[in-house]
């Protein structure tokens, strides 16, 4: 169980998905998958390559190679 104080502080409600990670020191870290977390992750990826467009281009190229 996660203590109520930590649940409130980190926005963990009933049904919130969590991810268990191990850090470089061997500690187990519980990461709640909340809207705020998803927004932060999406923000980190915003300046990266457009992976969907890259996939589309690769898919088009594969289609051109097929007889």
C-alpha positions, 0 to 999 in steps of 0.5 A: 500500500502507498501511504495516503500522503504520498498518494495525494502528493503524486496524484495516485488514485484507485486504478492508477497504473504504476511502473516499477523501475530499478535505478542505478543504485539498485533501488526499486522506484514506483512511477505512477502513470498519471496524466502529468507523467504522460504530459512530461514524457510527451514533452520530452519527445516533442523535439525528437524525430517524427517517428510516425512520419519515418514509419510511413516513409519506410512503409511506402518504400517497402510497398514500392519494392513488392511486385 
